[in-house]
Amino acid sequence: MTIPGTEAEVELLLDRLRALRVEISTVIVGQDATVRELLIAFLAGGHALLEGVPGLAKTLLIRTLADAVQLSFRRIQFTPDLMPTDILGTEVLEEDHATGRRFFKFTRGPVFANIVLADEINRTPPKTQAALLEAMQEHAVTWGGTTYELDAPFFVLATQNPIEQSGTYPLPEAQLDRFLLYIRVNYPGEAEEREILARTTGTAAASARPVISADEVLSAQLLVREVRLADPLLDYAARLVRASRPDGSPVEDVRELVRWGAGPRAGQALVLASKARALLDGRFSVTLDDIQAVAPPVLRHRILLNYRAEADGITSDDLTTRLLTAVPRPAAPLK
């Protein structure tokens, strides 16, 4: 797949992206910020973790995205008894009826899809959670010494419930870092909730139709990397990530409240998500607003707070807000 070369091809691709947002809105009421962040992760070629209380349409949102793109989709319900083979696949013994020879054949699991929904990922033990690590990072699965490539694009969307602790297994930091964005799903507004009730308690059922193909998604992901990021903004993104680390941070709150700050992968996520946000708005140059807007979902799961911060009720989002205030911005306004 190549980057669109002509102005007409680029404009057609942008039209497809606009149509994708509209199509999702035919099923999902409100949640504009959540949909926007989900599409940013999608365009940037990363994975996303969605957190919210039950009943906020997290699973429906992901299924609607899958319906609106011409990509294969599989849903995995994570449970305490789920095994790695239930995700990756397993070998089964088969027999060639012509020769009578028996052999093992690898049967692919649900991870072999373009969009994989890992529903309630924190309900399964770390051994099974880790089965996703290679697939998420390498876009491949190794079984019996053979590596099986996953089809592109490959997008893992995981959900978790923040209010239930019994029977859950918090994701290890190494796996959390594989998610480009950590998206918080909030309650709908009053008017939106009324619309939800009206839509979902009648006889009509809304559904999304495919509006963008796999090749167009891959082209959009390549185009994201062509979006311009001025050097002063690149320096700002690097300073923002480095300031989240307690050793030598210029921000006093970080030095006092943070155990571990964000690593280099956070900087990569910050840049790619900023570029994806710009392209989603039809722009080909990143602004300061783009970087600051994606900073919370990028850093939310990459800043580990100490006991003092937890005792004071301070969250990683609070620290990100302080970073955005304290870290010097580029000297001149950039468009």
Rosetta silent file (secondary structure, phi, psi, omega in degrees, C-alpha in Angstrom):
SEQUENCE: MTIPGTEAEVELLLDRLRALRVEISTVIVGQDATVRELLIAFLAGGHALLEGVPGLAKTLLIRTLADAVQLSFRRIQFTPDLMPTDILGTEVLEEDHATGRRFFKFTRGPVFANIVLADEINRTPPKTQAALLEAMQEHAVTWGGTTYELDAPFFVLATQNPIEQSGTYPLPEAQLDRFLLYIRVNYPGEAEEREILARTTGTAAASARPVISADEVLSAQLLVREVRLADPLLDYAARLVRASRPDGSPVEDVRELVRWGAGPRAGQALVLASKARALLDGRFSVTLDDIQAVAPPVLRHRILLNYRAEADGITSDDLTTRLLTAVPRPAAPLK
SCORE:     score description
SCORE:     0.000 S_00000001
   1 L     0.000  135.762 -177.483    0.000    0.000    0.000 S_00000001
   2 L  -112.643  162.144  177.038    1.318    3.428   -0.964 S_00000001
   3 L   -72.876  137.116  177.047    0.711    6.932    0.299 S_00000001
   4 L   -54.066  129.905 -172.536   -1.891    8.832   -1.777 S_00000001
   5 L   -97.809  -27.048 -176.915    0.113   10.807   -4.320 S_00000001
   6 L  -106.113  161.042  179.187   -2.339   13.269   -5.817 S_00000001
   7 H   -61.923  -37.314  179.830   -4.442   15.963   -4.211 S_00000001
   8 H   -65.042  -40.026  179.509   -7.592   14.214   -5.408 S_00000001
   9 H   -66.322  -40.568  178.752   -6.547   10.932   -3.774 S_00000001
  10 H   -64.624  -44.236 -178.678   -5.772   12.674   -0.491 S_00000001
  11 H   -64.882  -37.244  177.024   -9.095   14.532   -0.531 S_00000001
  12 H   -63.360  -40.579  179.164  -10.950   11.286   -1.250 S_00000001
  13 H   -66.146  -39.927  177.130   -9.249    9.657    1.720 S_00000001
  14 H   -65.049  -35.878  175.641  -10.165   12.576    3.979 S_00000001
  15 H   -62.715  -39.693  178.363  -13.761   12.267    2.788 S_00000001
  16 H   -62.978  -40.749  179.650  -13.700    8.596    3.790 S_00000001
  17 H   -66.741  -39.558  176.515  -12.453    9.513    7.268 S_00000001
  18 H   -64.702  -40.422  178.369  -15.194   12.113    7.670 S_00000001
  19 H   -64.675  -33.480  178.650  -17.758    9.552    6.533 S_00000001
  20 H   -63.228  -43.467  178.735  -16.397    7.091    9.097 S_00000001
  21 H   -64.724  -40.684  179.670  -17.051    9.541   11.939 S_00000001
  22 H   -65.187  -41.629 -177.171  -20.546   10.255   10.648 S_00000001
  23 H   -65.796  -39.117  177.437  -21.342    6.562   10.289 S_00000001
  24 H   -63.868  -36.834 -178.785  -20.278    5.797   13.852 S_00000001
  25 H   -68.930  -16.289  176.862  -22.515    8.636   15.085 S_00000001
  26 L   -71.111  -19.917  179.747  -25.550    6.942   13.513 S_00000001
  27 L  -110.151  -43.578 -176.518  -25.244    4.243   16.189 S_00000001
  28 L   -93.298  122.041  179.086  -23.332    5.864   19.044 S_00000001
  29 L   -89.161  127.120  179.333  -25.046    8.832   20.680 S_00000001
  30 L    65.990 -141.255 -179.501  -22.662   11.501   21.949 S_00000001
  31 L    52.351   36.214 -176.673  -19.296   10.264   23.264 S_00000001
  32 H   -59.673  -42.920 -178.761  -17.641   12.572   20.728 S_00000001
  33 H   -64.841  -40.055  179.873  -14.367   12.771   22.672 S_00000001
  34 H   -66.093  -45.550  179.053  -14.220    8.982   23.044 S_00000001
  35 H   -61.257  -42.567 -179.318  -14.926    8.381   19.348 S_00000001
  36 H   -61.316  -46.381 -179.722  -12.315   10.968   18.400 S_00000001
  37 H   -67.359  -35.934  177.722   -9.619    9.375   20.566 S_00000001
  38 H   -63.013  -43.497  179.355  -10.519    5.908   19.295 S_00000001
  39 H   -69.132  -32.218  175.875  -10.112    7.048   15.686 S_00000001
  40 H   -61.745  -46.743  177.914   -6.822    8.767   16.554 S_00000001
  41 H   -62.362  -39.740  179.979   -5.444    5.466   17.849 S_00000001
  42 H   -61.984  -47.277 -178.641   -6.823    3.691   14.764 S_00000001
  43 H   -69.581  -33.420 -178.950   -5.173    6.117   12.337 S_00000001
  44 H   -76.488   -7.519  178.599   -1.908    6.117   14.261 S_00000001
  45 L    78.736   21.327 -179.403   -1.728    2.332   13.937 S_00000001
  46 L  -110.157  179.883  179.070   -1.782    1.740   17.699 S_00000001
  47 E  -103.567  160.724 -176.485   -3.940   -0.120   20.172 S_00000001
  48 E  -134.370  141.865  174.812   -6.398    1.403   22.638 S_00000001
  49 E  -112.446  122.264 -179.641   -7.592    0.560   26.146 S_00000001
  50 E  -106.572  129.300  179.260  -11.081    1.809   27.042 S_00000001
  51 E  -123.039  132.732  178.277  -12.106    2.144   30.676 S_00000001
  52 L  -176.015  159.710 -179.642  -15.575    2.947   31.914 S_00000001
  53 L   -68.171  162.212 -179.533  -18.358    1.693   34.138 S_00000001
  54 L   -59.690  147.517  173.503  -20.798   -0.884   32.714 S_00000001
  55 L    90.168    9.308 -179.243  -23.465    0.296   30.307 S_00000001
  56 L   -99.108   15.935  173.065  -21.534    3.071   28.531 S_00000001
  57 L    67.062   32.301  177.472  -21.531    1.260   25.155 S_00000001
  58 H   -63.266  -49.358 -179.374  -17.798    0.491   25.092 S_00000001
  59 H   -65.629  -40.431  179.080  -18.349   -2.832   23.358 S_00000001
  60 H   -62.944  -38.756  179.180  -20.985   -1.350   21.037 S_00000001
  61 H   -61.615  -45.258 -179.139  -18.617    1.443   20.043 S_00000001
  62 H   -67.269  -41.508  178.318  -15.897   -1.000   19.054 S_00000001
  63 H   -64.578  -36.052  178.665  -18.327   -3.234   17.180 S_00000001
  64 H   -66.329  -40.738  175.388  -19.697   -0.193   15.349 S_00000001
  65 H   -59.251  -43.390  179.213  -16.189    0.806   14.279 S_00000001
  66 H   -63.685  -37.661  178.822  -15.680   -2.715   12.927 S_00000001
  67 H   -67.042  -31.961 -174.770  -18.983   -2.526   11.041 S_00000001
  68 H   -83.233   -8.869  175.824  -18.039    0.817    9.478 S_00000001
  69 E  -120.213  149.857 -177.926  -14.768   -0.485    8.026 S_00000001
  70 E   -86.386   67.161 -177.532  -14.348   -3.414    5.672 S_00000001
  71 L  -132.558  153.756  177.305  -12.155   -5.384    8.079 S_00000001
  72 L   -73.591  147.669 -174.224  -12.453   -8.708    9.868 S_00000001
  73 E  -138.188  134.258  174.840  -13.541   -8.497   13.496 S_00000001
  74 E  -135.386  141.448  178.435  -13.361  -10.942   16.414 S_00000001
  75 E  -112.022  130.882  177.279  -14.482  -10.502   20.003 S_00000001
  76 E  -116.707  118.228  176.174  -12.772  -12.324   22.879 S_00000001
  77 E   -86.937  110.658 -177.148  -14.568  -12.367   26.215 S_00000001
  78 L   -78.987  128.241 -179.413  -11.822  -12.497   28.827 S_00000001
  79 L  -134.874  163.601 -178.528  -12.674  -14.723   31.810 S_00000001
  80 L   -59.481  -25.659 -177.260  -10.620  -16.201   34.693 S_00000001
  81 L   -98.745    9.117  179.885  -10.432  -19.599   32.960 S_00000001
  82 L   -70.330  136.632 -178.881   -9.363  -18.276   29.540 S_00000001
  83 L  -109.301  157.520  177.452   -6.132  -19.869   28.280 S_00000001
  84 H   -54.638  -35.945  179.944   -3.509  -18.496   25.838 S_00000001
  85 H   -65.375  -25.323  177.471   -4.545  -21.119   23.289 S_00000001
  86 H   -68.996  -17.689 -179.682   -8.070  -19.674   23.347 S_00000001
  87 H  -100.902  -50.341 -172.451   -6.570  -16.467   21.943 S_00000001
  88 H   -83.513  -34.758 -173.504   -3.677  -17.546   19.744 S_00000001
  89 E   119.409 -179.211 -178.589   -4.898  -20.919   18.496 S_00000001
  90 E  -155.496  168.328  177.158   -3.624  -24.465   18.921 S_00000001
  91 E   -93.653  136.428  176.711   -2.397  -27.513   17.048 S_00000001
  92 E  -121.509  147.505 -179.597   -4.855  -30.285   16.255 S_00000001
  93 E   -84.036  123.305  179.228   -4.072  -33.785   15.052 S_00000001
  94 E  -123.513  163.904 -178.746   -5.393  -34.466   11.567 S_00000001
  95 E  -128.822  132.538  174.785   -5.203  -37.417    9.207 S_00000001
  96 L   -80.480  110.255 -174.551   -4.661  -37.462    5.462 S_00000001
  97 L   -66.200  -21.937 -179.706   -7.371  -39.886    4.310 S_00000001
  98 L   -76.344  -38.759 -175.674   -5.502  -40.644    1.087 S_00000001
  99 L  -109.755  -16.452 -176.499   -2.258  -41.782    2.729 S_00000001
 100 L    80.158    2.326 -178.588   -3.317  -42.423    6.317 S_00000001
 101 L   -76.252  136.807  177.648   -0.521  -40.125    7.508 S_00000001
 102 E  -102.118  146.726 -178.511   -1.233  -38.145   10.657 S_00000001
 103 E  -155.174  159.627  177.290    0.074  -34.659   11.226 S_00000001
 104 E   -94.942  134.938  179.202   -0.427  -31.628   13.437 S_00000001
 105 E  -124.264  133.172  179.912   -2.056  -28.570   11.928 S_00000001
 106 E   -79.137  123.066  176.614   -2.124  -25.131   13.543 S_00000001
 107 E  -101.345  119.811 -173.585   -5.656  -23.802   13.903 S_00000001
 108 E   -71.377  139.925 -179.915   -5.684  -20.037   14.140 S_00000001
 109 L   -90.037 -175.129 -175.347   -7.370  -18.388   17.087 S_00000001
 110 L   -68.593  -12.231  178.044   -9.475  -15.207   17.228 S_00000001
 111 L   -68.030  -16.364  179.290   -6.391  -12.962   17.379 S_00000001
 112 L   -83.759   72.413  177.234   -6.078  -13.528   13.617 S_00000001
 113 L  -151.350  162.698  179.329   -8.385  -10.658   12.676 S_00000001
 114 L   -72.057  -41.913  178.305   -7.944   -7.008   11.719 S_00000001
 115 E  -121.582  121.797 -179.099   -9.852   -5.689   14.740 S_00000001
 116 E  -116.804  122.653  175.569   -9.765   -7.685   17.972 S_00000001
 117 E   -96.095  112.959  175.204  -11.973   -6.735   20.905 S_00000001
 118 E   -96.090   90.524 -172.079  -10.460   -7.920   24.197 S_00000001
 119 E   -80.712  127.502 -178.554  -13.544   -7.485   26.340 S_00000001
 120 L    53.585   57.137 -173.209  -12.925   -7.045   30.089 S_00000001
 121 H   -61.924  -26.000 -177.320   -9.241   -7.821   29.648 S_00000001
 122 H   -82.169    7.346  177.705   -8.513   -7.448   33.359 S_00000001
 123 H   -92.678   -1.661 -178.289  -10.689  -10.461   34.231 S_00000001
 124 L  -114.614  151.032 -176.703   -8.102  -12.980   33.016 S_00000001
 125 L   -64.420  161.212 -177.491   -4.797  -13.955   34.707 S_00000001
 126 H   -56.032  -33.636 -179.401   -1.458  -12.414   33.598 S_00000001
 127 H   -58.649  -41.646 -179.650   -0.422  -15.580   31.727 S_00000001
 128 H   -78.198  -37.294  175.447   -3.310  -15.161   29.316 S_00000001
 129 H   -57.104  -41.265 -177.083   -2.963  -11.379   29.174 S_00000001
 130 L   -66.476  -19.497  179.192    0.657  -11.859   28.122 S_00000001
 131 H   -62.455  -23.527  178.453   -0.447  -13.983   25.176 S_00000001
 132 H   -81.286  -16.000 -170.030   -1.447  -10.747   23.475 S_00000001
 133 H   -58.680  -51.287 -178.159    1.959   -9.098   23.968 S_00000001
 134 H   -64.057  -41.084 -179.042    3.758  -10.482   20.914 S_00000001
 135 H   -62.820  -42.362 -178.313    0.723   -9.999   18.727 S_00000001
 136 H   -68.788  -38.650 -175.506    0.292   -6.385   19.829 S_00000001
 137 H   -86.952  -44.965 -173.045    3.957   -5.479   19.506 S_00000001
 138 H   -99.290   -9.682 -176.443    5.184   -7.663   16.650 S_00000001
 139 L    55.929   39.714 -179.501    1.924   -8.185   14.727 S_00000001
 140 E  -154.876  159.774  176.695    2.801  -11.870   14.644 S_00000001
 141 E  -127.708  130.788  177.711    2.191  -15.108   16.563 S_00000001
 142 E  -107.717  126.335 -179.639    4.870  -17.752   17.113 S_00000001
 143 E  -143.142  125.099  178.335    3.726  -21.340   17.656 S_00000001
 144 L    60.342   34.178  179.052    5.845  -24.467   17.504 S_00000001
 145 L    81.812   -0.577  179.690    8.819  -22.578   16.129 S_00000001
 146 E  -111.161  135.251  179.217    6.788  -21.077   13.271 S_00000001
 147 E  -100.801  127.084  179.780    5.910  -17.396   13.062 S_00000001
 148 E  -109.916  118.638  179.913    2.521  -16.501   11.613 S_00000001
 149 E   -74.699  140.977  175.995    2.119  -12.908   10.436 S_00000001
 150 L   -88.425  147.358  179.671   -1.109  -11.115   11.292 S_00000001
 151 L   -67.349  143.658  176.400   -3.023   -9.331    8.567 S_00000001
 152 L   -98.885  145.343   -3.886   -2.654   -5.556    8.397 S_00000001
 153 L   -75.520  155.310  179.211   -4.112   -3.399    9.726 S_00000001
 154 L  -125.281  123.926 -170.315   -4.138   -4.998   13.172 S_00000001
 155 E  -137.828  115.264  176.415   -5.916   -3.163   15.958 S_00000001
 156 E   -99.218  124.209  175.876   -6.474   -4.430   19.528 S_00000001
 157 E  -117.617  117.462 -178.180   -9.197   -2.671   21.493 S_00000001
 158 E  -112.674  146.428  175.739   -9.446   -3.707   25.117 S_00000001
 159 E  -120.608  151.982  172.804  -12.057   -2.746   27.685 S_00000001
 160 E  -150.026  154.407 -177.688  -11.946   -2.868   31.451 S_00000001
 161 L  -101.118  122.488 -174.483  -14.247   -1.995   34.328 S_00000001
 162 L   -82.178   -9.608 -170.253  -12.701    0.388   36.901 S_00000001
 163 L  -102.543  -11.589 -179.801  -15.113   -0.250   39.769 S_00000001
 164 L  -106.027  125.954  179.968  -14.842   -4.002   40.319 S_00000001
 165 L  -106.920  -30.395 -178.671  -11.723   -5.343   42.059 S_00000001
 166 L   -68.460  127.326  177.944  -12.824   -8.860   43.042 S_00000001
 167 L    76.771   18.205  177.735  -11.757  -11.401   40.450 S_00000001
 168 L  -117.464  157.707 -178.651   -9.735   -8.951   38.373 S_00000001
 169 L  -128.706  104.928 -178.271   -6.036   -8.872   37.511 S_00000001
 170 L   -55.297  141.250 -179.663   -4.556   -5.409   36.881 S_00000001
 171 L   -67.244  135.110  176.039   -2.623   -5.215   33.644 S_00000001
 172 L   -66.340  153.220 -176.077    1.170   -5.231   34.117 S_00000001
 173 H   -57.710  -36.541 -178.538    2.965   -2.024   33.151 S_00000001
 174 H   -61.475  -36.268  179.334    4.744   -3.733   30.243 S_00000001
 175 H   -80.672  -36.721  176.113    1.426   -4.574   28.627 S_00000001
 176 H   -56.630  -38.597 -177.148   -0.169   -1.226   29.454 S_00000001
 177 L   -66.050  -18.476  178.388    2.678    0.452   27.587 S_00000001
 178 L   -74.538  -16.273  178.779    1.669   -1.421   24.426 S_00000001
 179 E   -85.745  124.413  179.694   -1.542    0.583   24.286 S_00000001
 180 E   -61.554  -45.705 -178.450   -1.083    3.814   22.376 S_00000001
 181 E  -129.591  144.470  172.451   -3.977    5.484   24.214 S_00000001
 182 E  -110.548  106.217 -170.395   -5.782    4.871   27.498 S_00000001
 183 E  -102.471  126.648  175.898   -9.293    6.216   26.857 S_00000001
 184 E   -93.668  128.967  179.476  -11.708    7.073   29.641 S_00000001
 185 L  -103.157  118.179 -175.212  -15.391    6.656   28.745 S_00000001
 186 L  -101.085  170.274  177.206  -17.598    9.033   30.731 S_00000001
 187 L   -65.359  148.452  176.488  -21.343    9.230   31.368 S_00000001
 188 L   -72.808  161.853  174.347  -23.416   10.866   28.604 S_00000001
 189 L   -72.419  173.553 -175.434  -24.972   14.299   29.026 S_00000001
 190 H   -62.586  -47.770 -179.361  -28.651   14.715   29.882 S_00000001
 191 H   -65.331  -38.617  179.591  -29.819   15.317   26.297 S_00000001
 192 H   -65.982  -40.158 -179.892  -27.629   12.490   25.016 S_00000001
 193 H   -66.332  -36.490  176.311  -28.992   10.073   27.602 S_00000001
 194 H   -63.532  -40.984  179.119  -32.543   10.930   26.613 S_00000001
 195 H   -65.368  -37.840  177.117  -31.644   10.255   22.966 S_00000001
 196 H   -60.242  -45.537  179.586  -30.113    6.911   23.951 S_00000001
 197 H   -61.922  -41.697 -178.983  -33.347    5.894   25.670 S_00000001
 198 H   -65.879  -39.462 -176.407  -35.416    6.954   22.671 S_00000001
 199 H   -74.409  -35.573 -168.253  -33.239    5.073   20.186 S_00000001
 200 H   -99.006    0.009 -179.322  -32.787    1.829   22.092 S_00000001
 201 L  -114.299   10.581  176.968  -36.274    1.161   23.441 S_00000001
 202 L  -107.014 -163.471 -177.159  -38.180    1.179   20.163 S_00000001
 203 L   -91.125  -22.397 -178.178  -38.411   -1.204   17.249 S_00000001
 204 L   -78.691  137.864  178.733  -35.864    0.484   14.965 S_00000001
 205 L  -123.479  116.767 -179.573  -32.259   -0.727   15.277 S_00000001
 206 L   -79.145  144.981  177.103  -29.491    1.457   13.884 S_00000001
 207 L  -145.204  150.248 -179.112  -26.470   -0.178   12.275 S_00000001
 208 L   -90.214  145.300  176.472  -23.339    1.134   10.608 S_00000001
 209 L  -107.102  152.155 -179.703  -22.524    0.403    6.985 S_00000001
 210 L   -64.667  129.148 -179.502  -18.963   -0.016    5.638 S_00000001
 211 L  -125.612   -5.703 -179.889  -17.610    3.315    4.379 S_00000001
 212 E  -145.497  140.682 -175.772  -13.843    2.709    4.216 S_00000001
 213 E   -93.785  170.098  178.682  -11.800   -0.253    2.955 S_00000001
 214 H   -62.366  -42.411  179.269   -8.751   -1.982    4.411 S_00000001
 215 H   -62.713  -37.653  178.970   -6.490   -0.477    1.731 S_00000001
 216 H   -69.751  -35.160  176.010   -7.795    3.003    2.524 S_00000001
 217 H   -63.931  -44.878  178.899   -7.157    2.468    6.236 S_00000001
 218 H   -63.584  -39.071  177.158   -3.569    1.429    5.490 S_00000001
 219 H   -63.350  -40.719  178.979   -3.137    4.462    3.220 S_00000001
 220 H   -64.673  -39.086  178.480   -4.433    6.729    5.979 S_00000001
 221 H   -65.429  -35.973  175.214   -2.000    5.214    8.467 S_00000001
 222 H   -69.645  -38.518 -178.907    0.866    5.888    6.075 S_00000001
 223 H   -65.873  -32.457  177.885   -0.387    9.408    5.440 S_00000001
 224 H   -55.626  -40.908 -177.311   -0.389   10.122    9.187 S_00000001
 225 L   -71.981  -13.341  177.227    3.388    9.718    9.228 S_00000001
 226 L   -89.508   -8.705  179.484    3.692   12.320    6.472 S_00000001
 227 L   -64.583  136.866 -173.475    1.965   15.003    8.554 S_00000001
 228 E   -77.487  137.345  173.683    4.451   17.777    9.329 S_00000001
 229 L  -129.058  111.404 -177.480    5.713   18.329   12.861 S_00000001
 230 L   -63.442  148.306 -178.090    7.871   21.438   13.306 S_00000001
 231 H   -55.763  -42.147  178.292   11.129   20.985   15.219 S_00000001
 232 H   -60.491  -34.673  178.079   10.082   23.293   18.111 S_00000001
 233 H   -74.021  -34.575  175.372    6.971   21.141   18.637 S_00000001
 234 H   -63.865  -42.009  176.692    9.032   17.950   18.466 S_00000001
 235 H   -62.126  -39.518  179.918   11.320   19.415   21.131 S_00000001
 236 H   -64.050  -43.369  178.738    8.260   20.313   23.223 S_00000001
 237 H   -61.147  -41.657  178.629    6.911   16.753   23.000 S_00000001
 238 H   -65.653  -41.367  179.037   10.276   15.379   24.121 S_00000001
 239 H   -64.061  -38.103 -178.924   10.467   17.852   27.029 S_00000001
 240 H   -62.498  -45.499 -179.529    6.941   16.933   28.105 S_00000001
 241 H   -67.810  -44.316 -178.064    7.754   13.224   28.290 S_00000001
 242 H   -65.738  -32.597  179.738   11.111   13.747   29.991 S_00000001
 243 L   -69.719  -14.210  179.452    9.547   16.074   32.566 S_00000001
 244 L   -79.857   -6.790 -177.953    7.267   13.200   33.681 S_00000001
 245 L   -95.174  129.552 -173.188   10.275   11.350   35.138 S_00000001
 246 L   -62.851  -32.656 -179.743   11.054   12.157   38.765 S_00000001
 247 L   -72.496  107.568  176.244   14.835   12.104   38.360 S_00000001
 248 L    81.184   10.392  179.405   15.761   15.616   37.302 S_00000001
 249 L   -67.935  138.609  176.828   12.233   16.750   36.448 S_00000001
 250 L   -75.497   -5.901 -177.635   11.818   20.551   36.484 S_00000001
 251 L  -100.423  118.921 -175.531    8.323   20.059   37.965 S_00000001
 252 H   -60.491  -41.998 -179.271    8.331   19.785   41.760 S_00000001
 253 H   -59.499  -36.141  178.832    5.081   17.786   41.893 S_00000001
 254 H   -66.552  -44.438 -179.358    6.601   15.162   39.624 S_00000001
 255 H   -62.180  -31.394 -174.684    9.699   14.813   41.803 S_00000001
 256 H   -94.141  -23.824 -169.382    7.541   14.359   44.902 S_00000001
 257 H  -117.659   -8.897 -173.668    4.603   12.284   43.627 S_00000001
 258 E  -109.254  132.636  173.600    5.842   10.061   40.778 S_00000001
 259 E   -84.209  -50.512  179.505    7.592    6.697   41.120 S_00000001
 260 E  -135.009  136.276  178.328    8.191    6.092   37.422 S_00000001
 261 L   -96.610 -175.850 -177.961    7.681    8.429   34.519 S_00000001
 262 L   -73.790  145.157  178.732    6.888    7.821   30.867 S_00000001
 263 L   -94.335 -176.930 -178.897    9.445    6.099   28.639 S_00000001
 264 H   -57.664  -29.683  179.462   10.479    6.774   25.029 S_00000001
 265 H   -63.495  -27.935  176.607    7.450    4.856   23.729 S_00000001
 266 H   -65.810  -38.840  177.137    5.288    7.600   25.248 S_00000001
 267 H   -63.445  -41.393  177.155    7.091   10.171   23.097 S_00000001
 268 H   -62.175  -43.692  179.789    6.453    8.100   19.999 S_00000001
 269 H   -64.265  -39.067 -179.534    2.781    7.785   20.935 S_00000001
 270 H   -62.851  -42.658 -179.316    2.528   11.525   21.602 S_00000001
 271 H   -69.414  -47.846 -177.800    3.914   12.399   18.171 S_00000001
 272 H   -65.701  -41.441  179.455    1.886    9.827   16.227 S_00000001
 273 H   -65.939  -36.284  177.279   -1.346   10.624   18.045 S_00000001
 274 H   -64.208  -42.641  178.376   -0.797   14.352   17.426 S_00000001
 275 H   -65.303  -41.276  179.458   -0.293   13.700   13.716 S_00000001
 276 H   -64.756  -38.658  178.911   -3.377   11.479   13.581 S_00000001
 277 H   -64.178  -41.294  178.622   -5.465   14.165   15.311 S_00000001
 278 H   -62.924  -45.419 -179.062   -4.313   16.755   12.784 S_00000001
 279 H   -65.382  -37.478  179.247   -5.147   14.501    9.830 S_00000001
 280 H   -61.482  -28.811  176.675   -8.538   13.658   11.314 S_00000001
 281 L   -90.258    4.160  178.925   -9.261   17.395   11.236 S_00000001
 282 L    81.227   19.636  179.156   -8.060   17.637    7.631 S_00000001
 283 L  -109.517  153.781 -178.229   -4.763   19.332    8.500 S_00000001
 284 L  -118.209   22.849  176.945   -1.262   18.328    7.422 S_00000001
 285 E  -147.106  131.903 -178.923    0.671   20.124   10.141 S_00000001
 286 L   -76.380  140.825  175.071    0.620   19.466   13.899 S_00000001
 287 L  -111.078  169.763  176.176   -0.217   22.335   16.244 S_00000001
 288 H   -60.711  -37.368  178.846    0.484   22.831   19.932 S_00000001
 289 H   -60.080  -36.857  179.036   -3.190   22.117   20.617 S_00000001
 290 H   -61.014  -47.446 -178.283   -2.828   18.673   19.033 S_00000001
 291 H   -63.788  -45.889 -177.328    0.006   17.688   21.370 S_00000001
 292 H   -69.027  -30.726 -179.498   -1.719   19.017   24.470 S_00000001
 293 H   -70.604  -35.623 -177.304   -5.041   17.381   23.553 S_00000001
 294 H   -91.660   -7.825 -177.771   -3.578   13.875   23.207 S_00000001
 295 H   -58.651  -45.351 -179.484   -1.214   14.146   26.190 S_00000001
 296 H   -58.728  -52.110  179.913   -3.750   12.855   28.807 S_00000001
 297 H   -68.908  -20.226  176.844   -4.658    9.570   27.037 S_00000001
 298 H   -77.871  -41.563 -173.635   -0.995    9.053   26.088 S_00000001
 299 H   -94.583  -12.795 -173.194    0.442    9.608   29.592 S_00000001
 300 L   -53.881  -40.267 -176.500   -2.498    8.344   31.681 S_00000001
 301 L  -104.363    7.644 -176.948   -1.167    4.790   31.924 S_00000001
 302 L  -114.402   -1.254  175.611    2.522    5.613   31.710 S_00000001
 303 L  -110.285  116.046 -179.174    2.950    7.712   34.861 S_00000001
 304 E   -98.971  120.482 -176.641    3.131    5.598   38.036 S_00000001
 305 E   -88.951  156.049  177.804    2.309    7.544   41.169 S_00000001
 306 L   -89.747 -179.302 -175.200    3.702    6.897   44.650 S_00000001
 307 H   -65.156  -33.196  179.863    1.731    6.228   47.835 S_00000001
 308 H   -62.543  -43.383  179.533    1.657    9.891   48.795 S_00000001
 309 H   -63.820  -42.486 -179.586   -0.105   10.812   45.553 S_00000001
 310 H   -65.155  -38.991  179.146   -2.616    8.006   45.966 S_00000001
 311 H   -65.787  -32.902  179.687   -3.303    9.013   49.576 S_00000001
 312 L   -86.047    0.158  178.942   -3.936   12.605   48.475 S_00000001
 313 L    73.345   24.122  179.954   -6.278   11.467   45.698 S_00000001
 314 L   -89.480  133.939 -178.706   -4.003   12.770   42.932 S_00000001
 315 L  -106.682  168.120  176.782   -4.311   11.018   39.561 S_00000001
 316 H   -64.604  -29.594  175.804   -1.983   10.757   36.601 S_00000001
 317 H   -64.838  -37.122  176.738   -4.334   13.112   34.739 S_00000001
 318 H   -62.264  -42.104  179.267   -3.727   15.702   37.462 S_00000001
 319 H   -66.514  -37.902  178.423    0.019   15.336   36.959 S_00000001
 320 H   -63.458  -40.636  176.832   -0.380   15.634   33.189 S_00000001
 321 H   -59.908  -41.488  179.244   -2.301   18.889   33.659 S_00000001
 322 H   -68.254  -35.706  176.616    0.521   20.227   35.819 S_00000001
 323 H   -63.670  -44.743 -179.061    3.079   19.159   33.232 S_00000001
 324 H   -63.150  -27.026  178.195    1.193   20.968   30.467 S_00000001
 325 H   -82.349  -37.765 -171.070    1.237   24.109   32.623 S_00000001
 326 H   -88.460  -33.767 -175.992    4.832   23.905   33.814 S_00000001
 327 L   -72.450  127.716 -178.840    6.783   22.683   30.775 S_00000001
 328 L   -58.496  134.825  178.430    7.877   25.658   28.625 S_00000001
 329 L   -87.403  165.609  176.130    6.025   25.894   25.328 S_00000001
 330 L   -54.725  144.529 -173.756    7.628   26.797   21.997 S_00000001
 331 L   -61.671  -40.386 -176.327    8.642   30.439   21.951 S_00000001
 332 L  -111.772  143.369  175.614    6.620   31.380   18.872 S_00000001
 333 L   -58.815  135.237 -179.055    3.059   30.285   18.010 S_00000001
 334 L  -119.288  138.831  178.752    3.127   27.491   15.454 S_00000001
 335 L  -103.070    0.000    0.000    0.411   26.573   12.994 S_00000001
